[in-house]
């Protein structure tokens, strides 16, 4: 990404061994376009869905992310 001009690396002034990465203007533009593409795709897919189906999807995704976070937390606690 650095080679493509999307990210720039700089030295961390507080921790000399560390590097900081930041999006360049080109990187921010690409990210913005990607986010817009995802938004457009979701809008197109969900355009014919009624409110009940959209709500069921949102609830399912909330449950999934909560379960995933709990599983990730318990797996990392068991490992270390």
N, C-alpha and C positions, 0 to 999 in steps of 0.2 A: 504494500500500500504506500510505503514511503517512495518506492521507485515510481509509482504511478502518480505521485503528487497529491495523494488524498490525505496523507498523514505526515506531520512533521515531528521530528524528534528533537528534544532539547535536554540539556543537562538539568537535573534537579538541584536547585541551589541549596536545599537543606540536606540532601543526601547525595553527596558527590558521586557515589557508585551507581546511583539510580538514574534512569532516563524518564523524561515525561513525554508522553505522546499526545498530540492534539490534532484535531481535524483541520485541514486547510480549508480555504474558501471552496475549492473544488470538491473536497470531501464533504463539506456541509451541503453543497448543492446536490451532490449525488445522493446523500442520505435523504434530503428533502424529496427528491424525485422518487426514490424508492418507497418512502413512507406514503407519498401520494398515490403511487401505483397500488400499494396494498390497500389503502383506503378505497380507491376506485373499484378494485376487485371485490372487496367485501360488500360494498354498496351494490354492485351488480349481482352478486350471489344472493344477497339477502333481500333484494328488491321485491320479490314475490312472496316473501315470508310474512305471515301475520305476526302480530305482537306476541302472541302466546308462544310461538315457535322460537322467536328471537329471545324471549325471556328464558325459555327452557335451555337454549344454547348457553346463554350467559350464566345461568345457575350451574349448568354442567361444567363449564370452564372454570368457574370459581371453585367448585368442589375438586376438580382435577388439580388445579394449581395448589390448593391447600394440602391435598393428599401428597402431591409431589414434594412440596416443601417439607412436610412432616417426614416423609420417607428419606429425603436427602439429609435432613437433620439427624434422624435416628441412625442412618448409615454412617455419617461422619462421626457421630458420637461413639459408635461401636468400634470404629477404626482407630480412634486415637484418644 
